[in-house]
Amino acid sequence: MRIALPVNDKDIKSEICPSFGRTPYFLIYDTAEKSSVFLDNLAAQSAGGAGIKAAQMLVDQSVKVIIAPRYGENAAKVLIDGDIKVYKNIVGTAEENIKAYEKNQLDILADIHPGFHNHGNK
């Protein structure tokens, strides 16, 4: 299964980025292969709709789980349609969050914020 995490750097020890749609990178971790790749988030520079574009990119990457601090309502629609579950991250690195997920220690992220529509970068 493929898990995505918004990260600040291309490093599994990177901290989780607080912004889903405007994160610089997504770490895609494959739980079966125990491998990871980093994707540049091209949506981050969008004038608007960054969350929707980022969410669609992850759907297109066959991601089934996202670990993040929050996400917006428009991104939520895309993720729900893509049958992707979103979990609330813990404070720590991407690696620590992946381990917490594998140990079933993360909660579903149910708090969807209204988004930052047309407010530029973050």
PEVEN-V251871 format. One record per backbone hydrogen bond with DSSP energy under -0.5 kcal/mol. CO is the residue of the C=O (numbers start at 0). NH is the residue of the N-H. If there is no record, write none. Layout:
co=CO nh=NH
co=CO nh=NH
This chain:
co=0 nh=30
co=1 nh=63
co=1 nh=64
co=2 nh=28
co=3 nh=66
co=4 nh=6
co=4 nh=26
co=5 nh=16
co=6 nh=24
co=8 nh=10
co=10 nh=13
co=11 nh=94
co=13 nh=93
co=14 nh=7
co=17 nh=19
co=19 nh=22
co=23 nh=40
co=24 nh=6
co=25 nh=27
co=25 nh=38
co=26 nh=4
co=26 nh=28
co=27 nh=36
co=28 nh=2
co=28 nh=30
co=29 nh=33
co=29 nh=34
co=34 nh=29
co=36 nh=27
co=38 nh=25
co=39 nh=41
co=40 nh=43
co=41 nh=44
co=42 nh=45
co=48 nh=52
co=49 nh=53
co=50 nh=54
co=51 nh=55
co=52 nh=56
co=53 nh=57
co=54 nh=58
co=55 nh=59
co=56 nh=60
co=57 nh=62
co=58 nh=61
co=63 nh=84
co=64 nh=3
co=65 nh=67
co=65 nh=86
co=66 nh=5
co=67 nh=88
co=70 nh=112
co=71 nh=75
co=72 nh=76
co=73 nh=77
co=74 nh=78
co=75 nh=79
co=76 nh=80
co=77 nh=81
co=78 nh=83
co=79 nh=82
co=84 nh=65
co=85 nh=108
co=86 nh=67
co=91 nh=15
co=92 nh=96
co=93 nh=97
co=94 nh=98
co=95 nh=99
co=96 nh=100
co=97 nh=101
co=98 nh=102
co=99 nh=104
co=100 nh=103
co=106 nh=87
co=107 nh=109
co=109 nh=111
co=110 nh=112
co=112 nh=72
co=115 nh=118
co=119 nh=121
